[in-house]
């Protein structure tokens, strides 16, 4: 890719937006009021706005390797704080995807240097669900199931945060777990029952 071509593509994009709405950028500059916080994977094949079919300003987006929400990651915690407590989003979405390189790497017994502490979070998910995963003989099915279970556990991590617990008490907010299927382009709702999960973890993780 010629990096300079990006600026030409940007000019084309600007003109297309202005042709549709001559006031598009003036409105965009006024501020943001997204209803969705999207936490997804950094994978170059998985773009948040495109797969959801939404426009600029409709989602506050955070991406990292394997869509993780570790409580020690100040980046993720700051994003949740800002989106939930200041932007007042109504939905928090954790979206994983099949064929995730981070999840696959965590399934291998290999020293990956700097990635080790990050991938350990995914290995912890494997440990929690070891019996279910080890009962799956087909490696692709096991891989896909770990992707789903990782999304589920990251939703649990979202619910452990003070910002989300406070929002649940004070207003309407929902936590969702999705998986994007690269083979079909479809979004799959894992139907995470966030209220049930919150009730189950409340005794230990309740913050007020």
Secondary structure, DSSP 8 states (H G I E B T S, - for coil): --TTHHHHHHHHHHHHHHHH-TTHHHHHTT----SEEEEEE--TT--HHHHHT--TTSEEEEEETTS---TT-HHHHHHHHIIIIIS--SEEEEEEETT-HHHHHHTS----GGGHHHHHHHHHHHHHTHHHHHT--SHHHHHHHHHHHHHHHHHHHHHTSHHHHHHHHHS--EEEEEEE-TTT--EEE----HHHHHHHHHHHH---
